[in-house]
Amino acid sequence: MYFVATEYTETLNYLLISLCVSVAKFGGMTIFSKIIAREIPSYRIAENDKFFAFLDISPLREGHVLVIPKIEIDNLFDLPAEYLREILEFARPIAKAIEKSFPCNRCGITVIGLEVPHAHIHLIPINSSNDLNFTQLKDRASDESLKKVQQKILSNL
C-alpha cells in the first residue's frame, strides 16, 4: 500500500508541477491541450482519461497518428511513471489498427518532441526506416483525405 500511495503522491506532484510549468513557460495551453479541450478541431482516433490520439494533419505517411498525454509535460521521459508505462498500452490497439488499415511492414513509433512542447509519440505505417525521416517536407493533408484515413483506422480498432 505504501508503494501505491507514494506513486499516487508522485503523480499528483507531477501534475501540479506540469500545470505551473505550462502556465509559466507556455502561457497557458499548448496546441495539443487545445485539441484535447476541443478548442481546436482534430481527427480523433481514441481517447481515455489519460491519453488522446488523433491524426497528424501534415503526415509523413497516410495513417500518421499522434498519441499525447492529457497532462502538459514537454519531455516524454519527464512523464510520471504510470503515464510512461500506460502510453504504450494505449497506443498498441491503434498501432494494430494502422497496420490493418494501410499497406506496411509494421507501425513505426518515434519520439521527436521538438515541434510542440507537449510530450507525444508518432505512430506511422512504415516499410523502411526512411519512412520515419522527419526532415522530409510534410504537406497539409486535405480534410477529405483525413476523414477517409480516420474512418479506415476507426473501422479496424
C-alpha positions as CSV (number, residue, x, y, z in Angstrom):
1,M,0.0,0.0,0.0
2,Y,2.9,2.4,0.7
3,F,4.1,2.0,-2.9
4,V,0.7,2.8,-4.3
5,A,0.3,5.9,-2.0
6,T,3.8,7.0,-2.9
7,E,3.2,6.6,-6.6
8,Y,-0.1,8.5,-6.3
9,T,1.6,11.3,-4.5
10,E,4.3,11.4,-7.1
11,T,1.7,11.6,-9.8
12,L,-0.1,14.5,-8.1
13,N,3.2,16.3,-7.7
14,Y,4.0,15.9,-11.4
15,L,0.5,17.2,-12.3
16,L,0.9,20.3,-10.1
17,I,4.4,20.9,-11.5
18,S,3.2,20.4,-15.0
19,L,0.4,22.9,-14.5
20,C,2.8,25.5,-13.1
21,V,5.4,25.0,-15.8
22,S,2.7,25.1,-18.5
23,V,1.4,28.4,-17.3
24,A,4.8,30.0,-16.8
25,K,6.6,28.6,-19.9
26,F,3.9,28.2,-22.5
27,G,1.4,30.9,-21.5
28,G,-1.3,28.5,-20.6
29,M,-2.1,25.7,-23.1
30,T,-0.1,24.0,-25.8
31,I,-1.8,23.4,-29.1
32,F,-2.2,19.8,-28.1
33,S,-4.0,20.8,-24.9
34,K,-6.3,23.0,-27.0
35,I,-7.0,19.9,-29.2
36,I,-7.8,17.8,-26.1
37,A,-10.1,20.6,-24.8
38,R,-11.9,20.7,-28.3
39,E,-10.8,24.3,-28.8
40,I,-9.1,23.2,-32.0
41,P,-10.7,20.5,-34.2
42,S,-8.9,17.3,-34.8
43,Y,-9.4,13.9,-36.4
44,R,-9.8,11.9,-33.2
45,I,-8.8,8.2,-33.2
46,A,-9.0,7.3,-29.5
47,E,-9.3,8.8,-26.0
48,N,-9.4,7.8,-22.4
49,D,-8.9,9.6,-19.1
50,K,-5.1,10.0,-19.6
51,F,-4.4,10.0,-23.3
52,F,-5.7,11.3,-26.6
53,A,-4.8,10.1,-30.1
54,F,-5.5,12.0,-33.4
55,L,-4.3,12.2,-36.9
56,D,-1.3,14.4,-37.8
57,I,-2.7,16.9,-40.3
58,S,0.7,17.1,-42.0
59,P,1.5,13.4,-42.1
60,L,4.8,11.7,-43.1
61,R,2.7,8.8,-44.4
62,E,-1.0,8.2,-44.7
63,G,-2.2,6.9,-41.3
64,H,0.2,9.0,-39.2
65,V,-1.2,9.3,-35.7
66,L,-0.1,11.3,-32.7
67,V,-0.6,10.0,-29.2
68,I,-0.4,12.5,-26.3
69,P,-0.9,12.5,-22.6
70,K,-3.7,14.8,-21.3
71,I,-1.2,16.5,-19.0
72,E,1.2,19.1,-20.3
73,I,4.8,17.9,-19.8
74,D,7.3,18.8,-22.5
75,N,9.6,15.8,-22.4
76,L,8.2,12.3,-22.7
77,F,10.6,10.9,-20.2
78,D,9.5,13.5,-17.6
79,L,6.1,12.0,-17.5
80,P,5.0,10.3,-14.3
81,A,6.0,6.6,-14.3
82,E,2.4,5.4,-14.7
83,Y,1.9,7.6,-17.7
84,L,5.1,6.4,-19.3
85,R,4.0,2.8,-18.8
86,E,0.5,3.3,-20.0
87,I,1.1,5.3,-23.1
88,L,2.3,2.3,-25.0
89,E,-0.6,0.1,-23.8
90,F,-3.0,2.9,-25.0
91,A,-1.1,3.1,-28.4
92,R,-1.0,-0.7,-29.0
93,P,-4.5,-1.2,-30.4
94,I,-4.1,2.0,-32.5
95,A,-0.8,0.7,-34.0
96,K,-2.5,-2.6,-34.8
97,A,-5.4,-0.8,-36.5
98,I,-2.9,1.3,-38.5
99,E,-1.2,-2.0,-39.7
100,K,-4.6,-3.4,-40.8
101,S,-5.6,-0.1,-42.5
102,F,-2.5,0.6,-44.7
103,P,-0.1,-1.5,-46.7
104,C,3.0,-1.5,-44.5
105,N,5.6,-3.9,-42.9
106,R,4.7,-2.5,-39.4
107,C,3.6,0.5,-37.5
108,G,6.7,2.5,-36.5
109,I,6.9,4.6,-33.4
110,T,9.1,7.6,-32.8
111,V,9.6,10.4,-30.3
112,I,10.9,13.6,-31.7
113,G,9.2,16.2,-29.4
114,L,10.7,19.3,-30.9
115,E,7.6,20.6,-32.8
116,V,5.2,21.1,-29.8
117,P,6.3,21.5,-26.1
118,H,3.9,18.6,-25.1
119,A,5.1,15.0,-24.8
120,H,3.9,12.9,-27.7
121,I,4.7,9.8,-29.8
122,H,4.2,9.3,-33.5
123,L,2.7,6.1,-34.9
124,I,3.4,5.8,-38.6
125,P,2.9,2.9,-41.0
126,I,6.3,2.1,-42.4
127,N,8.0,-0.1,-45.0
128,S,11.5,1.3,-44.4
129,S,13.4,3.4,-41.9
130,N,13.3,6.3,-44.3
131,D,9.5,6.4,-43.8
132,L,10.3,7.9,-40.3
133,N,12.5,10.7,-41.8
134,F,11.2,13.9,-40.3
135,T,13.4,16.1,-42.5
136,Q,11.1,15.3,-45.4
137,L,8.6,18.0,-46.4
138,K,5.2,17.4,-45.0
139,D,2.2,18.9,-46.8
140,R,-1.1,19.5,-45.1
141,A,-3.5,16.7,-45.9
142,S,-6.9,17.6,-47.2
143,D,-9.9,17.4,-44.9
144,E,-11.4,14.8,-47.2
145,S,-8.3,12.7,-47.1
146,L,-8.0,12.9,-43.3
147,K,-11.7,11.9,-42.9
148,K,-11.0,8.8,-45.0
149,V,-7.9,7.9,-43.1
150,Q,-9.7,8.4,-39.8
151,Q,-12.5,6.1,-40.9
152,K,-10.1,3.4,-42.0
153,I,-8.3,3.3,-38.7
154,L,-11.5,3.5,-36.7
155,S,-13.0,0.6,-38.6
156,N,-10.0,-1.5,-37.6
157,L,-9.9,-0.5,-33.9
